[in-house]
Amino acid sequence: MNSSGGELFIVDNGESGWTALKYLQQWTEISTHFDIATGFFEVGALLALDNHWQKLGKIRILMGDETMPRTKRLLLKAIKDRNEKAINQDLEVTKEDNPFLNGIEAIISGLASGQIECRVFAKTKFHAKAYITHPKLEVVGSKALVGSSNFTKPGLTQNIELNIQVQSPSEVNQLQNWFEKHWQEGEDISSSILELINKHHEPKTPFDIYSHSLRELFRNQEASASVWEEQDSLIFSRLDQYQKEAYWSLIKIANRFNGAFLCDGVGLGKTFVGLMLIERMIHEKKHVVLFAPKGAKEGVWNPKLRELLPDLFGSDFSNLAVFI
């Protein structure tokens, strides 16, 4: 593949000493535009190239997807859904190291102006990886990096990949013709990607932040509640919403720290939350020990247990012990 007949120029993110990111960064210094074919695309790749890709007049990204529904309409929907999920996940992961998504405004501007253009190949599975660089000086000549690296941050920096540079003008021209053919057959999704990114960048009101925090806090609890608690529990339906939230918080904290305290004030129904916890523990075949003052045992716990959880005094009563 090397026109000079010498050693291959290898980019593997490892032993070669070259990452695909470093390779592309250097080419942005002398290029007018990039043409990129990739099986998968992540916004994190552009963020990794921040302050470099902006030097290009144009980036065309042609991407694919692994799903292959039978009709074009279903294929495009599946691609949109998968790309939406993947891009959302990618941006959430990116926020761990870059919480303010520094560099995202430039990407939004690039997509809006057409400096970055994205298409998806919708005819069949598309899993190609190629980076064709077009230099400002004709004497340098266009080059192509072809191999295994997707246009994602891991593909450019972390994974052990195998890419080689194609230098021969005739071979690069063949690759360019191949790219143009598939590009023309691609579906433009630049506006869809712009819309997704904007959702992560748009200003959030205090209420937005509060409601999102609540969704995250109770996200893993809703599925469970819809199964056993709401269908089979004797206590759950008796709880007010704030008591259900106390119950879920106790479960979540206990799962994380192997224990939890309920410290609500007088009259907020701690007894009912406790009954709910006892019922769940017995349901999970766990042994429960309840310690209470004599007055509370005889005046509250024993009567409430017999009234609201009579089944505990059957075959499963051995799993519960009440002490003063």
Backbone bond lengths (Angstrom), bond angles and torsions (degrees), N, CA, C in turn:
res aa  C-N    CA-C-N  psi(-1)  N-CA   C-N-CA  omega(-1)  CA-C   N-CA-C  phi
1 M - - - 1.455 - - 1.519 111.79 -
2 N 1.299 117.21 -16.40 1.457 121.81 179.04 1.518 108.77 -89.51
3 S 1.337 116.29 119.59 1.453 119.90 -174.22 1.516 112.83 -62.84
4 S 1.335 117.00 -24.25 1.452 119.24 -178.86 1.520 112.65 -81.24
5 G 1.328 116.20 -8.19 1.455 119.29 179.66 1.511 113.46 78.71
6 G 1.349 118.20 5.72 1.453 121.54 -179.69 1.513 111.47 -88.04
7 E 1.347 115.30 -155.40 1.450 119.71 -178.98 1.525 110.86 -71.17
8 L 1.321 115.19 151.88 1.456 120.63 176.82 1.526 110.31 -68.45
9 F 1.313 115.57 143.64 1.462 120.58 172.53 1.524 106.06 -90.47
10 I 1.334 117.06 109.44 1.459 122.78 -173.50 1.522 110.06 -107.90
11 V 1.305 115.01 136.78 1.466 122.68 174.32 1.523 106.71 -123.19
12 D 1.352 115.74 113.54 1.468 118.74 -173.61 1.528 113.79 -130.57
13 N 1.312 118.00 5.69 1.470 122.43 -175.55 1.527 112.19 62.37
14 G 1.337 116.53 20.03 1.457 118.90 -175.51 1.514 112.86 -150.20
15 E 1.324 115.98 -110.26 1.460 121.76 -170.80 1.520 113.58 -62.87
16 S 1.317 117.06 -26.60 1.466 119.46 -178.44 1.525 111.84 -68.20
17 G 1.324 115.97 -19.07 1.461 119.78 -175.18 1.515 112.65 85.57
18 W 1.310 116.49 -1.46 1.456 121.73 -179.31 1.523 110.06 -116.09
19 T 1.335 115.32 132.57 1.460 119.79 165.08 1.524 107.55 -99.99
20 A 1.308 115.34 156.21 1.461 119.02 176.92 1.530 110.17 -63.34
21 L 1.328 116.44 -31.03 1.461 119.76 177.83 1.521 110.78 -64.76
22 K 1.320 117.09 -47.93 1.466 120.89 178.72 1.524 110.59 -59.99
23 Y 1.326 116.44 -40.77 1.470 121.27 179.34 1.530 110.17 -59.85
24 L 1.331 117.00 -48.56 1.458 120.68 -177.94 1.520 111.49 -68.85
25 Q 1.323 116.91 -37.48 1.465 119.95 177.85 1.524 110.91 -57.92
26 Q 1.316 116.29 -43.52 1.470 119.38 -178.80 1.515 111.49 -67.59
27 W 1.340 116.61 -36.79 1.460 118.85 -179.52 1.527 112.20 -72.42
28 T 1.342 118.00 -24.50 1.471 117.76 176.93 1.517 111.58 -64.67
29 E 1.335 117.07 -23.28 1.468 120.46 -178.36 1.527 112.25 -70.15
30 I 1.334 116.45 -25.46 1.466 119.00 -173.34 1.534 113.18 -125.19
31 S 1.323 117.24 9.56 1.465 120.30 -174.47 1.516 112.34 -111.45
32 T 1.326 114.61 156.77 1.460 121.39 174.26 1.521 110.85 -93.19
33 H 1.349 116.02 -36.90 1.461 118.63 -179.46 1.525 110.92 -159.94
34 F 1.349 114.62 159.65 1.462 123.34 176.41 1.525 109.33 -116.49
35 D 1.319 116.22 144.64 1.458 122.96 166.55 1.521 107.28 -117.84
36 I 1.329 116.25 122.05 1.466 121.07 -172.55 1.519 109.78 -123.23
37 A 1.326 115.81 127.91 1.462 122.63 171.15 1.520 107.80 -110.88
38 T 1.339 116.96 129.71 1.463 120.13 -175.32 1.517 110.44 -149.13
39 G 1.323 116.04 141.24 1.454 119.41 175.61 1.508 111.49 -68.00
40 F 1.338 116.09 -39.30 1.455 122.33 179.64 1.520 109.78 -130.56
41 F 1.313 115.59 146.63 1.466 121.16 179.11 1.517 109.26 -126.87
42 E 1.336 116.31 136.25 1.456 122.22 173.40 1.524 109.10 -130.73
43 V 1.317 115.82 140.13 1.463 120.87 178.81 1.523 110.14 -61.04
44 G 1.338 116.40 -26.93 1.460 120.58 178.82 1.515 113.10 -57.59
45 A 1.337 117.46 -26.65 1.466 120.05 177.69 1.522 110.39 -66.03
46 L 1.336 116.95 -42.36 1.460 120.32 178.22 1.524 111.07 -69.79
47 L 1.330 116.50 -36.52 1.463 119.08 176.88 1.520 110.70 -64.28
48 A 1.333 116.89 -36.43 1.469 120.47 177.33 1.529 110.82 -65.77
49 L 1.329 116.21 -28.82 1.469 121.54 178.99 1.532 112.50 -91.98
50 D 1.331 116.33 11.61 1.467 119.74 -177.66 1.530 110.88 -56.23
51 N 1.334 114.73 142.77 1.469 123.94 -175.75 1.527 112.89 73.06
52 H 1.329 116.80 2.15 1.470 120.64 176.64 1.525 110.68 -119.02
53 W 1.349 117.00 -51.88 1.460 118.37 -176.59 1.536 111.32 -62.97
54 Q 1.341 116.98 -24.93 1.460 119.88 -179.41 1.528 112.69 -63.81
55 K 1.332 116.95 -18.00 1.465 120.75 179.63 1.531 111.81 -76.98
56 L 1.320 116.63 -10.40 1.465 121.15 -179.77 1.529 109.98 -88.67
57 G 1.317 114.49 149.02 1.455 118.38 175.45 1.512 112.36 -78.77
58 K 1.352 117.12 -23.89 1.459 119.73 -175.03 1.526 109.87 -160.04
59 I 1.335 115.37 140.46 1.464 121.73 169.24 1.524 107.13 -129.04
60 R 1.330 115.66 122.44 1.455 120.00 174.64 1.527 108.07 -108.70
61 I 1.328 115.88 124.24 1.460 121.53 -177.83 1.524 108.54 -116.69
62 L 1.316 116.12 117.34 1.460 122.51 177.98 1.523 107.60 -109.47
63 M 1.327 116.03 117.96 1.459 119.65 -173.17 1.515 111.42 -122.13
64 G 1.329 115.44 168.16 1.456 121.28 179.14 1.505 111.07 -130.04
65 D 1.320 114.49 -165.20 1.456 121.61 179.61 1.515 107.77 -156.52
66 E 1.346 116.74 155.64 1.456 119.92 -178.11 1.516 113.10 -84.50
67 T 1.330 117.72 -17.52 1.456 119.26 -178.60 1.516 110.46 -79.20
68 M 1.342 116.31 146.80 1.457 120.32 -177.62 1.534 111.05 -137.63
69 P 1.334 119.36 65.45 1.457 120.77 175.25 1.524 110.95 -60.42
70 R 1.337 116.25 164.31 1.457 119.70 -170.35 1.523 113.77 -76.54
71 T 1.324 117.26 -28.03 1.457 118.68 -177.81 1.512 111.04 -111.77
72 K 1.309 114.75 156.55 1.456 120.25 -179.40 1.520 110.60 -61.96
73 R 1.347 116.46 -40.58 1.455 119.75 -179.39 1.522 111.22 -61.18
74 L 1.338 117.03 -45.94 1.461 120.62 179.41 1.518 111.52 -68.21
75 L 1.323 116.41 -35.64 1.458 119.57 178.69 1.520 110.61 -62.96
76 L 1.311 116.57 -46.40 1.459 119.83 -178.92 1.525 111.00 -64.78
77 K 1.342 116.81 -37.78 1.461 119.52 177.58 1.524 110.48 -64.74
78 A 1.344 116.51 -43.55 1.463 119.92 -179.86 1.519 111.08 -64.11
79 I 1.345 115.63 -40.53 1.463 119.81 178.62 1.521 110.12 -63.83
80 K 1.339 116.20 -44.34 1.463 119.63 179.47 1.524 110.70 -61.62
81 D 1.351 116.02 -45.03 1.463 120.08 -179.46 1.518 111.23 -64.21
82 R 1.342 117.65 -44.60 1.462 119.70 -178.59 1.518 110.75 -67.58
83 N 1.348 116.00 -43.26 1.458 118.53 179.47 1.520 110.99 -64.76
84 E 1.349 117.19 -36.90 1.466 119.72 178.08 1.521 109.51 -62.83
85 K 1.334 116.83 -46.55 1.465 120.29 -179.84 1.521 110.64 -64.14
86 A 1.352 116.18 -44.70 1.464 119.89 -177.34 1.522 111.27 -65.50
87 I 1.330 116.79 -43.06 1.458 120.42 -178.69 1.530 110.08 -66.88
88 N 1.345 116.80 -41.54 1.465 119.27 176.94 1.519 111.22 -60.90
89 Q 1.340 116.97 -45.75 1.462 120.71 178.97 1.523 110.81 -62.97
90 D 1.334 116.36 -42.22 1.461 120.79 -179.82 1.530 110.74 -61.13
91 L 1.328 116.87 -43.94 1.460 120.28 -179.11 1.529 111.17 -67.87
92 E 1.337 117.40 -37.05 1.471 119.44 177.77 1.525 110.51 -64.90
93 V 1.341 117.29 -41.25 1.465 120.53 177.33 1.521 110.12 -65.45
94 T 1.339 116.33 -41.29 1.463 120.70 179.92 1.521 111.36 -60.18
95 K 1.328 117.19 -35.07 1.461 121.24 -178.58 1.527 112.33 -63.46
96 E 1.339 117.43 -22.31 1.464 119.23 179.85 1.522 110.81 -62.43
97 D 1.336 117.46 -39.20 1.463 121.43 178.00 1.519 112.74 -99.12
98 N 1.328 116.17 -19.97 1.456 121.41 -176.58 1.528 108.26 -135.47
99 P 1.363 117.46 70.96 1.468 120.79 -170.28 1.514 114.35 -59.39
100 F 1.321 118.33 -27.52 1.459 120.86 -179.47 1.527 112.05 -97.28
101 L 1.352 116.09 7.42 1.461 121.45 179.67 1.526 111.49 49.61
102 N 1.329 114.82 50.91 1.456 119.22 176.83 1.521 110.11 -58.05
103 G 1.313 116.31 129.42 1.458 121.57 -177.99 1.509 113.45 102.61
104 I 1.339 117.30 -11.88 1.460 119.62 -175.98 1.523 111.91 -72.09
105 E 1.343 116.97 -30.83 1.464 119.24 179.78 1.525 111.09 -62.75
106 A 1.327 116.95 -37.78 1.464 119.83 178.80 1.527 110.58 -65.88
107 I 1.338 117.03 -37.49 1.472 120.57 178.53 1.520 109.99 -66.30
108 I 1.330 116.86 -42.90 1.458 120.61 177.56 1.530 110.26 -59.56
109 S 1.326 115.43 -44.48 1.468 119.69 179.05 1.522 111.03 -64.23
110 G 1.350 115.85 -40.21 1.463 119.78 -179.81 1.514 112.61 -64.95
111 L 1.325 116.81 -40.34 1.469 120.38 177.74 1.521 110.99 -68.19
112 A 1.329 116.36 -40.71 1.459 120.21 -178.67 1.529 111.96 -66.58
113 S 1.334 116.71 -36.79 1.467 120.55 -177.31 1.519 113.26 -84.80
114 G 1.340 116.99 -14.99 1.460 120.05 -176.60 1.516 113.48 93.00
115 Q 1.337 117.24 1.47 1.464 119.70 175.98 1.524 109.97 -63.43
116 I 1.331 116.24 -35.01 1.462 122.30 172.42 1.519 107.32 -110.46
117 E 1.313 116.31 126.31 1.457 120.79 179.74 1.524 108.48 -126.93
118 C 1.327 116.42 131.93 1.468 121.49 -176.73 1.530 110.29 -121.85
119 R 1.308 114.89 132.30 1.461 120.76 173.71 1.519 108.88 -132.25
120 V 1.332 114.46 156.00 1.457 120.18 176.88 1.518 108.40 -120.32
121 F 1.332 115.83 135.81 1.459 120.77 178.53 1.521 107.56 -84.17
122 A 1.352 116.22 116.39 1.458 120.84 -168.10 1.522 114.42 -107.09
123 K 1.316 117.84 2.35 1.456 118.75 -175.51 1.525 112.86 -78.04
124 T 1.311 116.38 -38.50 1.454 121.24 -177.98 1.520 107.86 -160.81
125 K 1.316 116.70 -177.97 1.457 119.52 179.96 1.528 109.97 -60.71
126 F 1.330 114.90 130.94 1.466 121.50 -177.80 1.517 107.38 -122.67
127 H 1.320 116.79 115.49 1.464 119.97 -174.72 1.530 111.31 -133.39
128 A 1.325 116.12 27.69 1.469 121.10 -176.84 1.521 110.70 -78.43
129 K 1.355 115.13 153.95 1.470 121.14 174.99 1.518 108.67 -137.37
130 A 1.318 116.20 113.60 1.463 120.86 178.75 1.519 109.06 -154.68
131 Y 1.343 115.35 143.80 1.457 121.94 179.22 1.528 107.00 -128.24
132 I 1.321 115.73 106.51 1.461 120.66 -178.57 1.527 107.90 -101.30
133 T 1.321 115.46 120.99 1.463 121.44 -176.11 1.525 109.53 -108.25
134 H 1.335 115.04 134.71 1.464 121.32 -175.87 1.523 109.07 -117.03
135 P 1.326 117.61 106.56 1.461 121.39 -173.55 1.525 112.99 -75.66
136 K 1.323 114.56 159.99 1.454 120.57 177.38 1.524 111.19 -70.35
137 L 1.319 116.91 -34.50 1.455 121.56 -178.97 1.519 110.60 -96.86
138 E 1.321 116.38 125.15 1.464 120.58 -178.03 1.518 111.64 -61.62
139 V 1.342 116.88 -31.91 1.452 120.16 -177.79 1.526 111.79 -63.70
140 V 1.344 117.47 -27.35 1.468 120.44 178.65 1.526 110.33 -71.11
141 G 1.317 116.42 -42.83 1.453 120.60 178.08 1.520 112.84 81.68
142 S 1.331 115.35 146.64 1.458 120.59 178.20 1.516 110.24 -68.09
143 K 1.322 115.35 146.50 1.463 122.31 177.18 1.522 108.38 -129.77
144 A 1.324 115.62 166.47 1.462 120.00 178.56 1.521 109.51 -140.66
145 L 1.312 115.51 138.36 1.461 121.87 172.71 1.526 106.68 -107.20
146 V 1.320 116.14 119.32 1.465 121.64 -174.19 1.518 108.74 -125.53
147 G 1.327 116.85 134.72 1.462 119.15 178.94 1.501 112.49 171.50
148 S 1.358 116.16 -127.22 1.463 120.74 -170.91 1.513 114.66 -113.78
149 S 1.329 118.82 -7.42 1.463 120.94 -173.65 1.520 112.77 -77.16
150 N 1.342 116.14 116.41 1.454 119.90 169.31 1.522 109.45 -72.90
151 F 1.347 115.11 160.35 1.466 119.71 178.18 1.530 108.78 -83.47
152 T 1.337 113.82 69.22 1.459 124.37 177.14 1.519 106.58 -134.02
153 K 1.316 116.98 160.25 1.467 119.27 179.14 1.526 111.63 -60.69
154 P 1.360 119.64 -46.10 1.475 118.47 175.92 1.522 112.73 -60.74
155 G 1.332 117.22 -38.84 1.461 120.35 -179.72 1.513 112.87 -66.26
156 L 1.331 116.20 -29.07 1.468 120.90 -179.04 1.520 113.28 -90.36
157 T 1.343 117.51 -20.01 1.462 118.21 -170.26 1.522 115.69 -132.99
158 Q 1.335 119.07 -31.78 1.464 120.48 -166.74 1.526 114.21 -110.74
159 N 1.316 116.40 -49.53 1.464 119.50 -175.33 1.526 111.03 -64.15
160 I 1.315 116.46 147.13 1.460 119.50 169.08 1.524 107.40 -76.48
161 E 1.308 115.77 110.29 1.464 122.68 -176.39 1.526 109.43 -113.81
162 L 1.306 116.28 176.32 1.468 121.08 174.22 1.520 107.98 -140.31
163 N 1.330 114.96 105.17 1.457 122.24 178.58 1.523 108.63 -127.51
164 I 1.311 116.35 143.52 1.462 120.48 175.89 1.524 109.68 -126.48
165 Q 1.308 114.65 150.23 1.456 119.54 -179.88 1.521 110.24 -87.86
166 V 1.323 115.39 130.70 1.470 122.21 174.02 1.519 107.43 -96.39
167 Q 1.340 116.86 120.46 1.455 121.22 -174.12 1.518 113.94 -109.59
168 S 1.320 117.14 -27.29 1.463 120.65 -176.82 1.525 110.52 -60.80
169 P 1.360 118.39 125.58 1.469 120.91 -179.66 1.528 112.82 -55.18
170 S 1.324 116.97 -40.14 1.464 118.99 -178.39 1.527 111.23 -68.20
171 E 1.326 116.55 -37.65 1.464 119.95 179.80 1.526 110.96 -71.40
172 V 1.345 116.51 -39.69 1.464 119.67 176.90 1.520 109.85 -63.78
173 N 1.330 117.00 -37.45 1.460 120.70 178.86 1.529 111.08 -63.54
174 Q 1.343 116.42 -38.52 1.462 120.09 176.57 1.523 111.02 -62.82
175 L 1.318 115.43 -42.13 1.459 119.91 178.34 1.530 111.16 -64.67
176 Q 1.342 116.24 -39.37 1.458 120.21 179.29 1.525 111.02 -64.17
177 N 1.333 116.35 -41.75 1.466 120.22 177.37 1.523 111.18 -62.66
178 W 1.338 115.52 -40.45 1.468 120.38 177.74 1.533 109.90 -61.80
179 F 1.337 116.12 -44.59 1.457 120.48 179.85 1.524 110.64 -62.14
180 E 1.335 116.88 -46.29 1.466 120.56 -177.58 1.515 111.18 -60.82
181 K 1.320 117.07 -40.28 1.469 120.72 179.93 1.529 110.24 -60.68
182 H 1.325 116.12 -48.85 1.460 119.30 -177.98 1.527 111.42 -72.82
183 W 1.316 117.31 -31.66 1.454 120.87 177.05 1.530 110.82 -62.06
184 Q 1.311 116.55 -44.37 1.454 120.75 179.59 1.521 112.07 -64.04
185 E 1.324 116.27 -27.39 1.462 120.29 179.13 1.531 112.36 -89.28
186 G 1.328 116.65 -1.68 1.456 120.47 -178.11 1.525 112.89 -82.05
187 E 1.323 115.54 160.02 1.456 122.94 177.50 1.532 108.78 -101.91
188 D 1.339 116.74 128.93 1.467 121.38 -178.70 1.529 109.93 -70.95
189 I 1.328 116.92 121.83 1.471 121.22 177.45 1.524 110.53 -124.56
190 S 1.326 117.79 20.11 1.467 121.23 -179.23 1.519 111.37 -57.75
191 S 1.339 117.09 -43.28 1.463 120.21 -177.78 1.520 111.43 -66.34
192 S 1.353 116.87 -35.40 1.466 120.02 179.18 1.519 110.83 -66.81
193 I 1.329 116.94 -42.55 1.464 120.62 178.60 1.526 110.25 -66.46
194 L 1.325 116.81 -39.43 1.467 120.76 177.13 1.525 110.60 -60.25
195 E 1.320 116.63 -42.02 1.468 121.00 179.31 1.522 111.19 -63.26
196 L 1.340 116.82 -42.08 1.466 120.66 179.68 1.527 111.37 -63.99
197 I 1.328 115.77 -44.87 1.464 119.25 -178.65 1.521 110.74 -65.61
198 N 1.319 116.46 -38.66 1.464 120.26 179.94 1.517 112.00 -59.81
199 K 1.342 117.16 -33.05 1.460 120.63 179.46 1.526 111.34 -61.99
200 H 1.334 116.60 -31.76 1.455 120.50 179.86 1.530 111.97 -84.05
201 H 1.320 115.75 -17.43 1.465 119.14 -173.25 1.520 112.82 -104.90
202 E 1.329 117.41 -21.45 1.455 119.48 -175.05 1.532 110.53 -63.76
203 P 1.346 117.47 146.89 1.472 120.57 -178.62 1.524 111.39 -60.20
204 K 1.328 115.80 144.12 1.468 121.53 -179.78 1.530 109.12 -111.27
205 T 1.326 116.04 135.20 1.458 120.95 175.51 1.527 109.24 -78.99
206 P 1.330 118.08 161.87 1.467 119.48 175.01 1.521 112.60 -54.40
207 F 1.351 117.05 -37.09 1.464 119.69 178.98 1.531 110.71 -65.82
208 D 1.342 117.56 -40.47 1.468 120.80 177.15 1.522 110.57 -57.25
209 I 1.321 116.30 -45.81 1.469 121.03 -178.65 1.522 110.17 -64.96
210 Y 1.343 116.31 -43.07 1.473 120.06 -179.80 1.522 111.40 -63.73
211 S 1.333 117.20 -46.52 1.467 120.05 -178.34 1.523 111.23 -66.97
212 H 1.334 117.07 -36.92 1.472 119.53 177.15 1.524 110.22 -66.00
213 S 1.332 117.07 -38.76 1.464 120.29 178.32 1.521 110.82 -62.35
214 L 1.342 116.62 -40.58 1.463 119.89 177.94 1.520 111.36 -65.21
215 R 1.321 116.90 -41.05 1.476 119.74 178.54 1.514 110.83 -61.52
216 E 1.326 116.54 -42.85 1.466 120.08 179.02 1.524 111.46 -66.73
217 L 1.344 116.36 -38.38 1.457 120.71 -178.71 1.515 111.65 -62.92
218 F 1.338 116.35 -40.29 1.456 120.09 -175.21 1.525 113.24 -107.71
219 R 1.345 116.65 11.50 1.471 120.07 -175.70 1.514 112.34 -59.20
220 N 1.329 117.88 -43.56 1.462 121.02 -176.52 1.519 112.92 -84.39
221 Q 1.316 117.03 -2.09 1.450 120.03 -177.11 1.520 111.85 -95.55
222 E 1.330 117.42 -27.54 1.448 120.68 -173.91 1.517 112.26 -64.46
223 A 1.324 116.85 -40.92 1.460 119.61 -178.44 1.521 110.88 -64.28
224 S 1.334 115.82 -42.96 1.461 119.82 -179.89 1.523 110.84 -64.89
225 A 1.339 116.09 -40.95 1.461 119.64 -177.96 1.510 111.71 -63.00
226 S 1.306 117.54 -31.86 1.452 120.76 -177.48 1.521 112.00 -76.43
227 V 1.320 117.26 -9.57 1.458 120.01 -176.99 1.523 110.88 -101.20
228 W 1.329 117.95 -80.19 1.466 119.45 -173.95 1.524 112.41 -84.82
229 E 1.339 117.67 -50.05 1.455 119.79 -175.07 1.534 112.67 -56.78
230 E 1.314 117.58 -46.29 1.457 120.03 -175.39 1.525 112.87 -81.75
231 Q 1.317 117.65 -23.59 1.458 119.66 -176.06 1.529 113.30 -96.48
232 D 1.331 117.16 -36.60 1.466 119.48 -171.20 1.519 115.12 -119.92
233 S 1.312 118.03 -21.44 1.458 120.02 -176.16 1.525 111.62 -67.57
234 L 1.359 115.89 140.21 1.457 121.22 176.86 1.525 111.69 -85.11
235 I 1.331 116.96 -22.75 1.457 121.78 -173.96 1.516 112.83 -97.64
236 F 1.328 117.89 -35.10 1.462 121.52 -168.86 1.525 112.49 -55.28
237 S 1.316 117.90 -42.79 1.469 120.51 -177.68 1.519 112.23 -68.18
238 R 1.344 117.93 -18.44 1.459 121.98 179.01 1.528 112.64 -82.46
239 L 1.319 116.67 -14.28 1.459 120.73 -176.19 1.524 111.15 -80.35
240 D 1.321 116.08 141.15 1.458 120.07 168.36 1.521 108.92 -73.65
241 Q 1.340 116.05 165.62 1.453 119.37 -175.06 1.528 111.81 -59.10
242 Y 1.343 116.81 -41.25 1.471 118.27 -178.21 1.526 111.39 -67.09
243 Q 1.354 116.73 -28.76 1.461 120.04 176.58 1.526 110.86 -73.04
244 K 1.336 116.40 -36.69 1.470 119.88 175.52 1.525 110.02 -62.81
245 E 1.322 115.98 -40.49 1.464 119.50 179.34 1.530 110.77 -66.13
246 A 1.334 116.23 -37.41 1.466 119.28 176.06 1.525 110.43 -63.55
247 Y 1.318 116.05 -42.94 1.471 121.39 178.42 1.529 111.04 -59.95
248 W 1.351 116.57 -47.69 1.468 120.18 -179.21 1.525 111.05 -64.95
249 S 1.329 116.15 -38.33 1.465 119.11 178.67 1.521 111.19 -63.27
250 L 1.331 116.73 -41.29 1.467 120.16 177.88 1.517 111.02 -61.43
251 I 1.328 116.67 -44.22 1.471 120.76 179.43 1.524 110.11 -61.00
252 K 1.339 115.94 -46.24 1.467 120.01 -177.33 1.521 111.18 -64.42
253 I 1.335 116.85 -45.31 1.468 120.37 -179.19 1.522 110.66 -66.30
254 A 1.340 116.58 -42.54 1.464 120.35 -179.75 1.518 111.75 -63.26
255 N 1.326 116.93 -38.50 1.473 119.86 178.82 1.514 111.44 -64.96
256 R 1.321 115.68 -30.26 1.465 119.20 -178.28 1.517 112.75 -85.73
257 F 1.361 116.47 -38.71 1.461 119.63 -171.79 1.531 113.78 -116.79
258 N 1.342 116.55 5.96 1.469 121.27 -178.91 1.522 112.29 62.84
259 G 1.303 117.49 32.02 1.446 121.48 176.50 1.507 111.14 166.46
260 A 1.357 116.15 158.40 1.462 119.76 -179.93 1.519 109.22 -159.32
261 F 1.336 116.37 154.13 1.463 122.98 176.78 1.524 109.02 -116.39
262 L 1.340 116.24 138.46 1.457 121.78 171.51 1.530 106.99 -106.38
263 C 1.314 116.93 113.80 1.474 121.47 -171.97 1.520 111.76 -120.59
264 D 1.343 117.53 35.19 1.457 120.21 177.67 1.523 110.61 -67.10
265 G 1.318 115.29 160.47 1.460 120.95 -179.19 1.518 112.81 -73.61
266 V 1.343 114.84 177.16 1.464 121.30 -180.00 1.528 110.44 -64.46
267 G 1.335 115.67 136.43 1.459 121.04 174.82 1.508 116.13 85.96
268 L 1.329 117.99 7.70 1.468 120.50 -178.46 1.526 113.12 -97.05
269 G 1.340 116.08 4.32 1.463 117.69 172.70 1.505 115.10 87.89
270 K 1.322 117.00 34.66 1.476 119.42 178.46 1.527 110.67 -61.91
271 T 1.336 116.75 -32.29 1.467 119.89 -179.55 1.524 110.76 -61.91
272 F 1.315 116.97 -42.79 1.468 120.08 -178.73 1.525 111.13 -69.25
273 V 1.328 116.63 -37.23 1.473 118.89 175.20 1.521 109.49 -63.28
274 G 1.344 116.20 -40.80 1.455 120.24 177.39 1.517 112.10 -63.02
275 L 1.331 117.40 -41.08 1.469 120.70 177.06 1.529 110.93 -61.95
276 M 1.336 115.67 -38.00 1.465 119.84 178.75 1.523 110.47 -64.41
277 L 1.327 116.05 -42.02 1.466 119.97 178.18 1.519 111.12 -64.75
278 I 1.353 116.86 -42.51 1.469 120.20 178.58 1.528 110.40 -60.43
279 E 1.343 115.66 -45.03 1.460 119.19 -179.30 1.528 111.28 -60.86
280 R 1.321 115.70 -42.08 1.467 117.91 -179.60 1.525 111.61 -66.89
281 M 1.324 116.85 -42.75 1.463 119.57 -179.48 1.530 111.49 -62.16
282 I 1.341 115.66 -41.66 1.462 119.07 177.96 1.528 110.25 -65.88
283 H 1.321 115.79 -39.34 1.470 120.18 177.10 1.527 111.12 -58.81
284 E 1.333 116.13 -35.02 1.468 120.80 179.57 1.535 112.37 -87.32
285 K 1.358 116.10 11.62 1.466 122.02 177.18 1.530 112.63 62.66
286 K 1.317 115.53 33.75 1.455 119.88 177.70 1.530 109.42 -99.87
287 H 1.313 116.16 155.16 1.453 121.72 177.42 1.527 109.41 -86.72
288 V 1.342 116.15 133.48 1.454 121.74 -175.88 1.528 108.99 -121.91
289 V 1.315 116.14 131.09 1.458 122.12 174.17 1.523 108.34 -116.52
290 L 1.313 116.83 124.64 1.461 122.59 -179.31 1.526 109.03 -112.71
291 F 1.306 117.79 118.72 1.460 123.09 177.23 1.531 108.60 -103.89
292 A 1.335 116.53 128.01 1.462 120.73 -179.25 1.519 109.25 -150.43
293 P 1.342 118.14 150.35 1.473 120.18 173.14 1.528 110.17 -58.05
294 K 1.335 116.57 155.22 1.460 120.45 -176.70 1.523 111.73 -55.12
295 G 1.334 116.36 -43.00 1.456 119.64 -179.46 1.517 112.33 -63.15
296 A 1.306 116.47 -41.54 1.468 120.25 179.76 1.516 111.28 -70.76
297 K 1.345 115.83 -34.86 1.461 119.13 178.98 1.522 110.64 -64.49
298 E 1.335 115.95 -48.62 1.458 119.94 -175.66 1.524 112.48 -79.26
299 G 1.344 116.49 -32.15 1.463 119.15 -175.75 1.513 115.34 -93.29
300 V 1.361 116.87 -20.73 1.464 119.64 -175.79 1.525 112.13 -124.13
301 W 1.320 116.54 -62.65 1.455 119.56 -168.01 1.524 113.69 -67.71
302 N 1.340 117.38 -50.11 1.466 118.06 -179.73 1.527 112.49 -60.85
303 P 1.342 119.08 -45.13 1.471 118.91 178.48 1.532 112.83 -64.29
304 K 1.328 116.67 -42.66 1.469 119.63 -178.36 1.520 111.56 -68.22
305 L 1.325 116.56 -38.88 1.467 119.55 178.09 1.526 110.88 -62.44
306 R 1.348 116.44 -43.84 1.470 120.07 -178.76 1.532 111.36 -70.82
307 E 1.331 116.09 -33.20 1.461 119.20 -179.53 1.524 112.97 -76.16
308 L 1.329 116.03 -46.82 1.465 120.02 -170.46 1.527 113.53 -98.37
309 L 1.312 117.41 -24.88 1.470 120.57 179.83 1.520 109.67 -128.75
310 P 1.322 116.80 59.91 1.471 118.99 -176.16 1.523 113.13 -62.78
311 D 1.332 116.65 -27.18 1.468 119.31 -179.00 1.521 112.36 -64.02
312 L 1.329 117.01 -22.56 1.463 118.81 -179.72 1.523 111.81 -65.75
313 F 1.321 116.21 -18.85 1.454 119.46 -178.46 1.522 111.04 -94.63
314 G 1.343 114.09 14.49 1.457 119.40 172.90 1.508 110.20 -100.78
315 S 1.312 116.00 -128.19 1.467 120.49 -174.57 1.513 112.92 -68.78
316 D 1.360 118.29 -24.32 1.460 120.62 -175.91 1.521 113.30 -93.80
317 F 1.362 117.22 1.66 1.457 119.25 -176.01 1.527 112.34 -61.60
318 S 1.322 116.36 -25.13 1.461 119.34 179.80 1.521 112.77 -65.10
319 N 1.337 116.63 -16.65 1.461 120.43 179.85 1.525 112.37 -84.17
320 L 1.331 117.62 -6.05 1.460 121.78 -177.04 1.512 110.09 -123.96
321 A 1.330 116.79 131.04 1.458 122.04 175.45 1.521 108.57 -130.61
322 V 1.349 116.52 132.82 1.446 122.20 -178.72 1.529 108.09 -114.19
323 F 1.325 116.05 122.38 1.449 120.97 -178.25 1.523 110.69 -120.68
324 I 1.341 116.46 155.32 1.456 121.86 172.01 1.524 108.84 -103.76
